[in-house]
Amino acid sequence: MTSETAELAIAPKARALPRARSLRALHAVRALVRRLLALDHDRARALRDSWRALWSSRLLIWAAGILTLTTYGFGPVRHAFNPPGLTRGFGWLGDLLAAPAARWDASWYEVIAHYGYRPDLGAFTASRDAFFPLYPLGIRGLGWLGVPLVVAGVAISLAALWAALYGIHRLTALEFGDLDVSRLAVLLTAFAPMAFFLSAVYSEALYLALSVGVFYAARRGRFALVGVLAALAGATRSTGIVLLLPALILYLYGPREDRPPDRPGGPGRPGSRTATEPAGTLAPDRFAALRRLTPRYRLRKDVLWLALAPAGLLAYMLYLGAAGGDALAPFHAQDVWGRHFAGPYLGVWDGVQAAFEGARQLLSMQQSHLYFQTGGEGAFVAAEHNLLLLAFLLAGTLATVGVLRRLPLAYGAYVVAALALPLSYPVTAQPLMSLPRFLVVLFPLNIWGALWLSERPRLRRPALAGSALLLAFFLAQFATWHWVA
């Protein structure tokens, strides 16, 4: 028994899909279609734009994957966790269709969906604790209906991605009142260089949908829904708990659509004056800055709904403890995967150093002398990865500055807080490992990108085309078992 194959000897039990369940699902789809036909213009536009972005971007992904695999083959497994029946073993056509969605971490989600976490087995299954439960529970639920686990994972991701794109469209329109900016935000999300993770058997799409829902519900003043969605996000990814911060900022400072502010002032949009400042002035007196920190909305009973935000994480911890494991395992799981705490955001410095040493390695044009730890990869491959990760860090930093300058405070606070995990817990060989995946779910970055491109019409098509090409390139690497992020 190993940590990767603790129960693989157990044969899965097939379950047939009853006719009654199929009929209920059909009736539910019909009811949804009838409701969608009654949408107003803005909602219909959001639904149409998000659907077009969804199918066109996923068509590109699967076309690029199939073309790559039929041309170059499936590639080496590269010591990845890949038991039969999870990402392969479906026949030639099935393996071809599964490749763009089922690689690397997808195997872990499917193992958890089928066998559970089994914390009672201790160190043998400790690696699973880093993968939060809501997404594999969804896969397990569809598997109970007889849907293959890979198909179930892709179906959940696609449905969540559509919901996320629709939510981004609506949220952007709410903030800026411009449907063209909303459409650009949706396209930038769907065609982002790492957006193939949003339709893979990964939890990214589900977390994205829930986090967008938290912001939209908070903007509309529906804080009971905010608490529920934040709790679900906390059960989906480790960064879900940070959604409490922007939810609280929106509650206290806005902007909010449910009621007018109780007090003037407070930090509004970046660059805007407070309600107490006359036009043409920067600060009427020495107490102006202090008044800007005063919450615009008084606390009411509905703020208690935000206490639900940690519920998802707490439920996961209670389950692990009750099942014979360590309730604090979600916090210790990073050690199992090679991450260590370097200090708040100090992983940035480690990433810069790793990229610098990687550049030295490439310029030396030799591998006999190593300038850094490679983590078992070839020196040149590791060097290229570190340089690529630094490029994503620089792009993410630029976009974060844009969010802080152009979007309401809650958006920038969320981005900065969400990046604390990857930038404070580096991996020795690749300090910025998985940073591109963390960035792809930070939707405020794409909203700012859409706002920036809306002011530069000539750059729209080149930017979207370049992003789509990078998406196809990185997907081709992912489908052939090359590590991407």
N, C-alpha and C positions, 0 to 999 in steps of 0.2 A: 504493500500500500504506500502511495506517495501523496503529497499534497495536491497533486493534480488529478489523480485517478482514484480517489478514495472509495467511490461506489460504482465505478464504470462497469463492474461485472454484473450489476443489476440490470436486467433487461427491461426496457420500457413496455408498459401495457397500453396497447392501442384501445382507443375508445371511439365508438361510432357516434356520429352526430344525429340525434333524434330528429324526426321530421317536425315535431312540434316546435323545437327550438329554431329550426330553419324558418318556419312560418312566422314566428314571433319576430325574428330578425328582419324578415322581408317587410312586415307591417311597420316596424320601426323606421326602416329606410324610406318607405312611402310617406310616413308622417313627416319625416325630416324634409323630404323634397317639397311637400305641400307648404311647410313653413318657410322654406327658402324662397319659394315663388312669391311670397307676400312681402319680401324685403323692400325697404325704401331704396332710393337711388344710391346713396352713399354705401349702404351695406351691400347692395348688389354689385357695385363697382369693386368693393373690397373683396367680395367672394370671387368675382370673375378674375381680378388681377392675381389673387393668391393662387387660384386654381391653375391659371396659365403658367405662373412661375413654377408651381409644383411639378406639373407634368413635363414641361419643357426641360427643366433642370434635371429631373430624374431620367428622362429619355437620354440626355447627354451622358449621364453617369453610366447607365447600363450599356449604351452604345460604345462608349469608350472602353468599358470593362470587357465586353465581348470581343471587340476588335483586338484589344491587347492580348487576351488569352488565346484567341484563335491564331494569332501571329507568333507569339513568343512562348506560349504554354503557361502552365500554372505557376511555375517558379518553385524554388525550394521553400520548405516550411520554416526554416531558420530557427529551429529549436523552440517553436511556438507550441503552446498548449492547443492541440488540435485532434481530439479523439474522434473516431469514426462516428458518423451519424449526426454530427453537430454542424460542421462546416463542409463536410464532404460525404461521399458515399450515397449520393442521390442519382447516380447515373451521369452520363456525359453532359446531357442538357441541364440537368438539375444542378450539377456542380458549376456549370458555366453561369447559370443565372444567380446562384448563391454567392459567387465570388465577390461582386461589388458590395455585398452587404455583410458577409460572414467571414471576418478575419480577426485575428488577435483577440481583443477583449470580448468579442461576440461569443467565443467559446465559453468564457466564464459565466456570462449571463445565462446561456442555455443550460449549463451544468447546474447552476443555482435554481433555474426554473424547473428542472427535472428532479434533482436530488435534494434541493434545499441547502441550507448553510451547514448543517450538521456541526454546530459548535462543540458538541460533546466529544468529537474526535480530536479536539485540541489543535496542535500544530499542523496536523495533516490537512486541515481545511481552513487554516487561518488566513490564507490568501484571499478567500472569498469575502471576508468581512469588509474589504475596501469597496465592494460593489453594493450599493444601497438597494433596498428590497422592492420598491414599488414597481420598477420596470420588469424585473424577472417575475414578480407576482402577476403582472398583466400577461406575460408570455405563458405562464403556467395556467392562467384562466382560459386562454384561448386553446392551449394544448388539451385541457380537459374536455373541450368541445370537439376534439379530434383534429385540430389544425396542427400541422408540423411546426416544430419550435422555430425554425428559421423563418417560415412564412408568418408565423405569429409575431415574431420580433419585427420583421419588416412592416407588417400591417400596422402595428402600434406606432412605429416611427413615422410612417407616412401620414397616418391620421393626425398624429401630434404635430407634425410639420405643417400640415395644411392649417390646423388651428392656430399655430404660432404665426404663420404668414398672414392669416386673416387678422389676428390680433395686432400684429405690428402695423398693418395698414390702418386699422381703426385708431390705434394709439397715436400714430404719427399725424393722422388727420385731426385728431383731437388737440394735439399740441400746436400744429402749425396751420391747420385749416386749408391745406393744399393737397389735393388728391394726386398730383404729379409727384410730389415729394414722397407721398405714401407708396406709390407704385415703385419708385426708385429704391426705397428702403426694402421693399419685398424682394425686388430683383437682386439687390446686393446681398441679401441674406441667402436666397436660394442658390445663387451662383458664386458664393464665397469660395475661395480656394480649398477650404476644408469642409465644405457643405455636404460632401458625400457621407460624413458621419451622421448627418441628420436623417438619412434613410437606411443606415446600417443597423445592425442589431446592437446598438449602443443606446444609452439613456439620454443622449444629448437632445434629441428632438422633444422628448417628453418634458425634460427640464426646461427647455426653451419655451414651450407652450405654457407651462405653469408659471414661469417667471414673468412672461408677458401678461398673463392673466392677472397676476398680483398687481402690476402697475396699472393696468386698465381699470380694474375694480377699485383700486385706491383713488384713482383720478375721478371716478364716478361716485366716490363716497360709500361704496358698498363694502364695509370693513368686515362684516361676517364672512363674505366670500373671500376677502383678502386673507383672513386667518386660515380658512380651510385650504386655499391654494398654496399658501406658504408652508403649511404643515405637509401637504403632499410633496412639495418641492424638497422639503427637508428629508423626506423619505426616499427621494430620488437620487440626490447627489449631496456630497458633503458640503458644498457651497450653498445649499438651499437655505441654511439658517441665516445667512447674511441678508436675505430678503426682508427680514424684520427691520433692518436699518432704513432702506428707502420707504418702506410702508409707514414707519413712524415719522419720517421727515414729511411725507405727503400728508399725513394726518395733521401734523402741527403747523406746517408752513404752506402746504399746497404746492402747486395749484390744484384746486378741487372744484368739481362741478355741482356738488350736492347742495352747497349752501354758501352764502357770502362769508368773508372773513369776519371774525369777532373783533379783531384789532387791525389797524393799519400797520404797514411796515412789514418786517420779516424779509428773509432772503427770497426774492422772487426770481425771475429769469436773470441769468447773467447779463450784466450791462444795463439793466433796467433800474429806474429810480424807485424808491419806496413811495407809498402813497402820501407820506408826510413831507416829502422833499419837493419844493417848487421847481418848475422847469428852469434849466440853466444852472442849477447848483449841484455840487457834489456832496457836501455835508453841511447842513444848516448850523450845526453846533457840535460840540465835542461829545455829546451823548448820542449822536446819530448812529454810530456803529453799534453801540449797545442796544439801541432800539431795534436795529435790524436783526438781532439775535432773539428778540422776543417772539414767541410763537404767535402766529396770526389766528389760530383756531384754539379755543379753549377745550380742555379735556371733557369728554362726555362719557356716558356709559359704554358707547360703542367701541371705545378704545380697548376695552377688555377683550374684544375678539382677537386682537393682535397677540394675546397670550397663547393662542393656538399655534403660533408659528413654530415653536420648538417641539410640538407634539409628535411630528413624524420621526424626528431623530430620537426622541425619548422612547417612543414605541419600539423602534428598532433595537435600542439598547436594552430595554426590558425583555424583549424576546430573546436576545442572545444570552442574557443572564439567566432567564428562566429555563432555557434549553440546555443548560449545563456549561455554557461558555463564559466569557468575560464580557460584562456589560460595557466596558470601556474599549472593547476591541475595535470599534470604528475609528478611534483616535490612535490606536497602536498599529493599525493596518498599514499605515504609511511606512513604518519601519520594515515591514515584510517586503514591501516593494522598493526598498532602497532609498526612500526619501528620509532626510534628516532636517531638523530645524536649524537654520543658519542665522536666524534673527529676522525681524520684520523687513521684508522686501530685500534682504541681503543676497538672495539668490540672483538678483539682477547683476551684482558685481561678479558673482561666480560665473554667470552666463557670458558676460563680456570677456572675462579672462579666458574661458574655454574657447570662445570664438577666436580670440587673438592667437591662442596657442594652435588652434586648428588651422588658421591662416598660415602660421609659421610652418606647420606640418606640410601643407599643400605646396607652399613655395619652396620647401626644401627638396621636393620631388623624390623623397626616399622614405622608407618605413623602418629602416634598421634602428634609428634613434627616434624614440617617442617623446613628444613634448608634453603629453598629458595622458591620463588614464582613458583607455578606449572602451572599457566595459565589455570586452570580448569581441567587439567589432573590429574590422580592418581600420587601420589608422586613417586612411583617406576617407572612408565612409563616415567614421565618427566625426572627423573634422568638418565634412560637408554638412552633417546634421547640426552641429553646433553653430555653424555660420548661418544656416537656414533659420534656426531658432532665434538667433539674434536679429535677423531681418524681421521676423514676426514680432519680436519685442519692440523694435523701433517703430514699426507700423502701428502696433497697438498703443504705444506711448503717444504717438502723434494724434491718433484718433481719440484717445482718452483726454488729451488736452482740449481737443475740439469739443468733446462732450461737456467738459467742465465750463467751457466758455459759452456754448450756445444753447445747451439744454437746461431744464430746471435742475436744481441742486440734487434732488433724489437720484437722478440718472447717473450723475458723476460719482456720487457717494457709493452707489451700487457697484459700478465698475471698479473703483479703487478697492473696495472691500472684497469683491469677488476674486480679484487677482492676488489677494494676500496668500492664499494657499500655494499656488504654483511658484510664486516669487519669494516665499519664505521657507519652503520645504524643497530645496533642490535635490537632484540626484547627482551623485558624485561625478559620474562619467558624462552625463548630459544635464547640466544644472537646470535648463529650461525645458526639460522633457514634458511633452503633452501641452505646452503653452498654446499651440495653435488650436487645440480642441477646447481649451478654456476660453479662448477668444471668440470662437465661432458661435457660442451661445450668449455672448454679451451683446444683445440686440441694440443698446444705445449707441454702440460704435457704428452700426450700419445706419441708424437714423441720422447720426451726424454726417456720415458719408453721403447719404441721400441729400441732405440739406446743402452740403458743400457742392455736390455735382449739379444740383438744381440751379445754382448760380453760375455754372460754367457749362452751358449746353454742348459746346464742342467736345468736351471731354467725356460725355456720358457713354457714347458707344465704344470708344477705345477702352474706357475703364471696365465696362461690362464684358467686352470681348476678351480683354486680357485676363480678367478674373475667371471667365469660363474656360479659357485655355489652361490656366493653372489648375482649375478644378479637374479637368480631364487628365492632366499630367499626374497629379497626386493620386487620383483614383486608380490610374493604371499601375502605379507603384503599390498601392494598398491591395489591389486585387491579385497581384503577383507575389504577395507575402514579403514585400519590402516595408520596413518600418517607416512610418510617416510621422505620426505624432501620438 
